Amino acid sequence: MRYEFRVDGHMSKTLAKAFPELEYVVAADQTLLFGPVVDEAHLYGLLARFQSLGLRVAEMRRLAE
């Protein structure tokens, strides 16, 4: 499974390193992170990591394979 996460604001390179399994692109007022998600536990782990870093996930969606 591949997912895309849209996070409010511009993430620094240092902060993006907290998600080594995801690629990222900074866009207008948001940062897009995308990549493989192994299973449901991995997905919830990513969401918990976003939350623990104080990042607001504005949108999350599963991408076509």
Backbone as CSV, one residue per row, in Angstrom:
resi,resn,N_x,N_y,N_z,CA_x,CA_y,CA_z,C_x,C_y,C_z
1,MET,0.840,-1.174,0.000,0.000,0.000,0.000,0.888,1.240,0.000
2,ARG,0.459,2.248,-0.723,1.137,3.541,-0.714,0.153,4.590,-0.213
3,TYR,0.660,5.509,0.591,-0.181,6.565,1.158,0.446,7.921,0.908
4,GLU,-0.420,8.940,0.916,0.020,10.330,0.866,-0.543,11.039,2.090
5,PHE,0.311,11.806,2.744,-0.089,12.596,3.907,0.177,14.059,3.597
6,ARG,-0.815,14.914,3.786,-0.649,16.351,3.609,-0.609,16.977,4.996
7,VAL,0.515,17.600,5.289,0.738,18.199,6.606,0.735,19.712,6.446
8,ASP,0.042,20.403,7.334,0.013,21.862,7.292,1.404,22.424,7.560
9,GLY,1.786,23.430,6.775,3.059,24.111,6.974,4.198,23.472,6.203
10,HIS,5.348,24.128,6.285,6.549,23.651,5.615,7.421,22.920,6.624
11,MET,7.670,21.652,6.382,8.531,20.865,7.257,9.983,21.097,6.871
12,SER,10.834,21.211,7.858,12.270,21.339,7.601,12.832,19.970,7.208
13,LYS,14.020,19.978,6.632,14.683,18.716,6.286,14.927,17.877,7.539
14,THR,15.279,18.551,8.618,15.537,17.857,9.881,14.288,17.158,10.384
15,LEU,13.162,17.836,10.341,11.903,17.242,10.790,11.466,16.116,9.857
16,ALA,11.672,16.286,8.560,11.294,15.249,7.590,12.096,13.965,7.810
17,LYS,13.284,14.081,8.396,14.103,12.893,8.670,13.467,11.992,9.724
18,ALA,12.457,12.492,10.426,11.731,11.664,11.391,10.863,10.627,10.677
19,PHE,10.753,10.762,9.339,9.959,9.842,8.526,10.832,9.283,7.400
20,PRO,11.850,8.486,7.743,12.803,8.020,6.718,12.170,7.132,5.652
21,GLU,11.036,6.523,5.960,10.401,5.639,4.999,9.549,6.390,3.981
22,LEU,9.387,7.703,4.167,8.555,8.505,3.280,9.384,9.551,2.545
23,GLU,9.006,9.798,1.299,9.571,10.908,0.540,8.721,12.123,0.850
24,TYR,9.264,13.310,0.610,8.465,14.498,0.884,8.732,15.600,-0.133
25,VAL,7.717,16.447,-0.310,7.781,17.601,-1.198,7.093,18.739,-0.484
26,VAL,7.740,19.894,-0.452,7.128,21.077,0.143,6.346,21.794,-0.948
27,ALA,5.058,22.023,-0.691,4.179,22.714,-1.630,3.653,23.970,-0.949
28,ALA,2.789,24.689,-1.613,2.224,25.927,-1.068,1.503,25.640,0.249
29,ASP,2.053,26.133,1.341,1.470,26.044,2.682,1.310,24.629,3.222
30,GLN,1.846,23.624,2.526,1.752,22.254,3.017,3.010,21.481,2.646
31,THR,3.212,20.385,3.349,4.249,19.425,2.991,3.551,18.113,2.681
32,LEU,3.891,17.515,1.547,3.327,16.232,1.155,4.357,15.152,1.423
33,LEU,3.947,14.146,2.159,4.799,12.988,2.409,4.115,11.786,1.786
34,PHE,4.874,10.935,1.139,4.268,9.785,0.474,5.243,8.629,0.428
35,GLY,4.664,7.436,0.408,5.490,6.249,0.347,4.748,5.016,0.802
36,PRO,5.470,3.913,0.900,4.841,2.649,1.262,4.471,2.585,2.745
37,VAL,3.332,1.974,2.998,2.879,1.680,4.364,2.634,0.179,4.397
38,VAL,3.372,-0.495,5.241,3.391,-1.953,5.249,2.057,-2.559,5.688
39,ASP,1.519,-2.042,6.786,0.287,-2.593,7.321,-0.397,-1.551,8.196
40,GLU,-1.496,-1.942,8.813,-2.279,-1.020,9.634,-1.482,-0.515,10.838
41,ALA,-0.683,-1.385,11.431,0.135,-0.971,12.577,1.144,0.103,12.167
42,HIS,1.729,-0.039,10.995,2.663,0.967,10.480,1.947,2.296,10.252
43,LEU,0.733,2.242,9.699,-0.057,3.449,9.456,-0.339,4.182,10.765
44,TYR,-0.790,3.442,11.775,-1.078,4.077,13.070,0.201,4.597,13.724
45,GLY,1.305,3.912,13.503,2.577,4.385,14.021,2.995,5.706,13.384
46,LEU,2.789,5.823,12.069,3.082,7.080,11.383,2.205,8.207,11.920
47,LEU,0.921,7.932,12.088,0.007,8.962,12.601,0.401,9.392,14.008
48,ALA,0.819,8.437,14.824,1.264,8.764,16.181,2.538,9.620,16.136
49,ARG,3.419,9.319,15.190,4.654,10.095,15.048,4.337,11.537,14.642
50,PHE,3.400,11.704,13.687,2.966,13.059,13.304,2.468,13.814,14.536
51,GLN,1.614,13.156,15.289,1.016,13.791,16.467,2.077,14.140,17.511
52,SER,2.993,13.229,17.775,4.001,13.479,18.802,4.941,14.624,18.424
53,LEU,5.075,14.893,17.132,5.913,15.995,16.664,5.127,17.295,16.511
54,GLY,3.833,17.254,16.864,3.008,18.453,16.779,2.605,18.829,15.375
55,LEU,2.600,17.844,14.467,2.229,18.103,13.077,0.757,17.783,12.857
56,ARG,0.073,18.651,12.131,-1.351,18.440,11.838,-1.492,17.843,10.444
57,VAL,-2.014,16.619,10.373,-2.273,15.966,9.091,-3.611,16.498,8.577
58,ALA,-3.543,17.289,7.512,-4.747,17.877,6.939,-5.501,16.878,6.076
59,GLU,-4.755,15.967,5.456,-5.382,14.966,4.592,-4.498,13.746,4.509
60,MET,-5.117,12.586,4.424,-4.416,11.326,4.275,-5.197,10.507,3.271
61,ARG,-4.494,9.913,2.317,-5.216,9.073,1.362,-4.334,7.956,0.853
62,ARG,-4.991,6.868,0.511,-4.291,5.725,-0.063,-4.143,5.984,-1.555
63,LEU,-2.954,5.737,-2.069,-2.675,5.964,-3.484,-2.860,4.677,-4.269
64,ALA,-3.153,4.826,-5.537,-3.280,3.662,-6.406,-1.911,3.007,-6.547
65,GLU,-1.908,1.711,-6.608,-0.638,0.966,-6.717,-0.068,1.093,-8.111
